[in-house]
Amino acid sequence: MNRLFRSLIVATWAVSLAMSPQSAKGQDDAEAAKEGKRLAGLWRIDVFEWDGQRSSAKEFKDTSSGIFESRWLFTTTKAEWVVNPDFRFEYARYKLDLRANPRTIDVQAYNETFKGIYQLDEKVLKACFSVRNPEGKKLGPGKENRPTDFTTKERSERLLLFFVRDKPEKK
């Protein structure tokens, strides 16, 4: 399980990246901006699945990784990993293709492009990426070009995340 959560810490950024609602070529920029606004807000990871191994916030007792306790703050220009109110990480840029079915997201980080799919409603953001993480080291694009569904299995080199909308803490 340690390998899974080491991978989790490294891999979670894949969806939670600096947001600039960029659109795919020929796509309506206004529509992409509207989708970026739908993503805006505070989110937390509820389910994490890597290569068929699933963990959820409800069943996870070891809080040492901080993954399920931390939050992700999405704005229309960036996303930050909010470990606590005084400690945040900023991540990379992405492009959405709202014409694709399922909708696609291309994340640019660490000089790599990670291709994924996503589904968004008011309370849940579901995303699946093709990502490899050999021996818990540096992430790279997975063996497949882009997932076609929201599933993982052993050695699939897929990362599936379910985020739920969260309320900001009151000070």
KOLROTI-285166 format. One record per residue (C-alpha): residue number from 1; x, y, z. Coordinates in steps of 0.001 Angstrom, whole numbers, plus 500000, padded with zeros to 6 digits. Layout:
{k = NUM | px = X | py = Y | pz = Z};
...
REM end
This chain:
{k = 1 | px = 500000 | py = 500000 | pz = 500000};
{k = 2 | px = 502966 | py = 502344 | pz = 500557};
{k = 3 | px = 503783 | py = 502219 | pz = 496828};
{k = 4 | px = 500181 | py = 503134 | pz = 496051};
{k = 5 | px = 500220 | py = 506195 | pz = 498283};
{k = 6 | px = 503695 | py = 507241 | pz = 497202};
{k = 7 | px = 502314 | py = 507122 | pz = 493677};
{k = 8 | px = 499222 | py = 508958 | pz = 494873};
{k = 9 | px = 501198 | py = 511895 | pz = 496163};
{k = 10 | px = 503148 | py = 512150 | pz = 492932};
{k = 11 | px = 500194 | py = 511450 | pz = 490648};
{k = 12 | px = 497395 | py = 513484 | pz = 492159};
{k = 13 | px = 498637 | py = 516680 | pz = 490555};
{k = 14 | px = 497661 | py = 515224 | pz = 487185};
{k = 15 | px = 494117 | py = 516467 | pz = 487431};
{k = 16 | px = 494615 | py = 519265 | pz = 489895};
{k = 17 | px = 496611 | py = 521563 | pz = 487776};
{k = 18 | px = 496842 | py = 525245 | pz = 487082};
{k = 19 | px = 493730 | py = 526109 | pz = 485254};
{k = 20 | px = 493465 | py = 528285 | pz = 482245};
{k = 21 | px = 490340 | py = 527416 | pz = 480368};
{k = 22 | px = 492100 | py = 527005 | pz = 477047};
{k = 23 | px = 490142 | py = 525455 | pz = 474262};
{k = 24 | px = 490979 | py = 522965 | pz = 471567};
{k = 25 | px = 491514 | py = 524341 | pz = 468076};
{k = 26 | px = 488255 | py = 525534 | pz = 466532};
{k = 27 | px = 486372 | py = 525290 | pz = 469805};
{k = 28 | px = 484355 | py = 528198 | pz = 471149};
{k = 29 | px = 486546 | py = 530021 | pz = 473703};
{k = 30 | px = 483442 | py = 531259 | pz = 475530};
{k = 31 | px = 482280 | py = 527669 | pz = 476019};
{k = 32 | px = 485705 | py = 526669 | pz = 477373};
{k = 33 | px = 485697 | py = 529660 | pz = 479735};
{k = 34 | px = 482248 | py = 528655 | pz = 480980};
{k = 35 | px = 483528 | py = 525134 | pz = 481676};
{k = 36 | px = 486497 | py = 526619 | pz = 483572};
{k = 37 | px = 484063 | py = 528547 | pz = 485756};
{k = 38 | px = 482113 | py = 525347 | pz = 486433};
{k = 39 | px = 485341 | py = 523803 | pz = 487720};
{k = 40 | px = 486083 | py = 526792 | pz = 489953};
{k = 41 | px = 485830 | py = 526151 | pz = 493666};
{k = 42 | px = 487172 | py = 523995 | pz = 496439};
{k = 43 | px = 487345 | py = 520222 | pz = 495822};
{k = 44 | px = 488605 | py = 517226 | pz = 497782};
{k = 45 | px = 489574 | py = 513761 | pz = 496594};
{k = 46 | px = 486953 | py = 511210 | pz = 497551};
{k = 47 | px = 488206 | py = 508215 | pz = 495552};
{k = 48 | px = 491679 | py = 507450 | pz = 494195};
{k = 49 | px = 492280 | py = 504474 | pz = 491942};
{k = 50 | px = 495648 | py = 503548 | pz = 490432};
{k = 51 | px = 496087 | py = 500443 | pz = 488266};
{k = 52 | px = 493013 | py = 498812 | pz = 489781};
{k = 53 | px = 493790 | py = 499568 | pz = 493435};
{k = 54 | px = 491058 | py = 501756 | pz = 494889};
{k = 55 | px = 491091 | py = 503829 | pz = 498075};
{k = 56 | px = 488401 | py = 506143 | pz = 499338};
{k = 57 | px = 488302 | py = 508860 | pz = 501945};
{k = 58 | px = 485637 | py = 506934 | pz = 503881};
{k = 59 | px = 487733 | py = 503798 | pz = 504318};
{k = 60 | px = 491203 | py = 505307 | pz = 504513};
{k = 61 | px = 492433 | py = 505417 | pz = 508106};
{k = 62 | px = 496126 | py = 506346 | pz = 507661};
{k = 63 | px = 496177 | py = 510124 | pz = 507288};
{k = 64 | px = 499961 | py = 510399 | pz = 506919};
{k = 65 | px = 499765 | py = 511119 | pz = 503164};
{k = 66 | px = 497363 | py = 514045 | pz = 503607};
{k = 67 | px = 495765 | py = 513278 | pz = 500250};
{k = 68 | px = 492219 | py = 512803 | pz = 501484};
{k = 69 | px = 492510 | py = 515614 | pz = 504059};
{k = 70 | px = 493896 | py = 518224 | pz = 501682};
{k = 71 | px = 491803 | py = 520280 | pz = 499283};
{k = 72 | px = 492183 | py = 521477 | pz = 495700};
{k = 73 | px = 491295 | py = 525082 | pz = 494974};
{k = 74 | px = 490381 | py = 525616 | pz = 491329};
{k = 75 | px = 490062 | py = 529092 | pz = 489876};
{k = 76 | px = 489691 | py = 530057 | pz = 486232};
{k = 77 | px = 493468 | py = 530508 | pz = 486006};
{k = 78 | px = 495017 | py = 527886 | pz = 488301};
{k = 79 | px = 494543 | py = 525066 | pz = 490754};
{k = 80 | px = 496332 | py = 524789 | pz = 494050};
{k = 81 | px = 496807 | py = 521799 | pz = 496323};
{k = 82 | px = 495745 | py = 523184 | pz = 499705};
{k = 83 | px = 497470 | py = 521014 | pz = 502299};
{k = 84 | px = 496358 | py = 523455 | pz = 504987};
{k = 85 | px = 495297 | py = 527124 | pz = 504829};
{k = 86 | px = 498932 | py = 528285 | pz = 505017};
{k = 87 | px = 500520 | py = 525677 | pz = 502729};
{k = 88 | px = 499618 | py = 525394 | pz = 499022};
{k = 89 | px = 501205 | py = 524020 | pz = 495841};
{k = 90 | px = 500603 | py = 525489 | pz = 492393};
{k = 91 | px = 500602 | py = 523253 | pz = 489310};
{k = 92 | px = 500583 | py = 523312 | pz = 485466};
{k = 93 | px = 498278 | py = 524273 | pz = 482569};
{k = 94 | px = 495662 | py = 522269 | pz = 480735};
{k = 95 | px = 493484 | py = 522253 | pz = 477620};
{k = 96 | px = 489917 | py = 521014 | pz = 477445};
{k = 97 | px = 488142 | py = 519602 | pz = 474421};
{k = 98 | px = 484429 | py = 519956 | pz = 475054};
{k = 99 | px = 483531 | py = 518495 | pz = 471646};
{k = 100 | px = 485013 | py = 515078 | pz = 472429};
{k = 101 | px = 482891 | py = 512340 | pz = 473960};
{k = 102 | px = 483913 | py = 511807 | pz = 476686};
{k = 103 | px = 485350 | py = 515287 | pz = 477144};
{k = 104 | px = 489129 | py = 515365 | pz = 477155};
{k = 105 | px = 491773 | py = 517159 | pz = 479156};
{k = 106 | px = 495460 | py = 517527 | pz = 478243};
{k = 107 | px = 497648 | py = 518485 | pz = 481171};
{k = 108 | px = 501061 | py = 520061 | pz = 480589};
{k = 109 | px = 503468 | py = 519625 | pz = 483488};
{k = 110 | px = 507152 | py = 518881 | pz = 483904};
{k = 111 | px = 507688 | py = 519167 | pz = 480127};
{k = 112 | px = 505230 | py = 516307 | pz = 479550};
{k = 113 | px = 501650 | py = 516100 | pz = 478290};
{k = 114 | px = 499304 | py = 513810 | pz = 480184};
{k = 115 | px = 496129 | py = 512912 | pz = 478290};
{k = 116 | px = 492907 | py = 512210 | pz = 480084};
{k = 117 | px = 489155 | py = 512308 | pz = 480033};
{k = 118 | px = 486819 | py = 513975 | pz = 482496};
{k = 119 | px = 483191 | py = 514291 | pz = 483511};
{k = 120 | px = 481868 | py = 517179 | pz = 485579};
{k = 121 | px = 478613 | py = 517875 | pz = 487336};
{k = 122 | px = 477794 | py = 520293 | pz = 490141};
{k = 123 | px = 479148 | py = 518098 | pz = 492944};
{k = 124 | px = 481537 | py = 515561 | pz = 491359};
{k = 125 | px = 484557 | py = 515837 | pz = 489077};
{k = 126 | px = 485678 | py = 512488 | pz = 487672};
{k = 127 | px = 488937 | py = 512258 | pz = 485706};
{k = 128 | px = 490978 | py = 509401 | pz = 484280};
{k = 129 | px = 494533 | py = 509769 | pz = 482942};
{k = 130 | px = 497043 | py = 507622 | pz = 481157};
{k = 131 | px = 500034 | py = 507899 | pz = 483501};
{k = 132 | px = 503026 | py = 505716 | pz = 484271};
{k = 133 | px = 505000 | py = 505897 | pz = 487481};
{k = 134 | px = 507816 | py = 503360 | pz = 487341};
{k = 135 | px = 508775 | py = 502281 | pz = 490849};
{k = 136 | px = 507264 | py = 505412 | pz = 492393};
{k = 137 | px = 509650 | py = 507685 | pz = 490494};
{k = 138 | px = 508986 | py = 510504 | pz = 488023};
{k = 139 | px = 505619 | py = 510427 | pz = 486283};
{k = 140 | px = 505366 | py = 510107 | pz = 482537};
{k = 141 | px = 502624 | py = 509614 | pz = 479959};
{k = 142 | px = 501146 | py = 506110 | pz = 480036};
{k = 143 | px = 501347 | py = 503483 | pz = 477327};
{k = 144 | px = 497965 | py = 504302 | pz = 475829};
{k = 145 | px = 497329 | py = 507616 | pz = 474118};
{k = 146 | px = 494278 | py = 508494 | pz = 476219};
{k = 147 | px = 491794 | py = 506496 | pz = 478302};
{k = 148 | px = 488466 | py = 505867 | pz = 476588};
{k = 149 | px = 486518 | py = 505085 | pz = 479760};
{k = 150 | px = 486661 | py = 505692 | pz = 483502};
{k = 151 | px = 488199 | py = 502377 | pz = 484580};
{k = 152 | px = 491546 | py = 501052 | pz = 485768};
{k = 153 | px = 492951 | py = 497566 | pz = 486155};
{k = 154 | px = 496284 | py = 496089 | pz = 487158};
{k = 155 | px = 499139 | py = 497441 | pz = 484991};
{k = 156 | px = 496762 | py = 499631 | pz = 482987};
{k = 157 | px = 498852 | py = 502724 | pz = 483721};
{k = 158 | px = 495665 | py = 504601 | pz = 484507};
{k = 159 | px = 494869 | py = 507014 | pz = 487303};
{k = 160 | px = 491197 | py = 507589 | pz = 488177};
{k = 161 | px = 490192 | py = 510366 | pz = 490565};
{k = 162 | px = 486806 | py = 511338 | pz = 491952};
{k = 163 | px = 486704 | py = 514817 | pz = 493458};
{k = 164 | px = 483720 | py = 516127 | pz = 495404};
{k = 165 | px = 482937 | py = 519778 | pz = 495808};
{k = 166 | px = 483859 | py = 520995 | pz = 499277};
{k = 167 | px = 482945 | py = 524037 | pz = 501312};
{k = 168 | px = 485688 | py = 526452 | pz = 502376};
{k = 169 | px = 486536 | py = 526391 | pz = 506039};
{k = 170 | px = 485198 | py = 529334 | pz = 507997};
{k = 171 | px = 487763 | py = 531372 | pz = 509875};
REM end
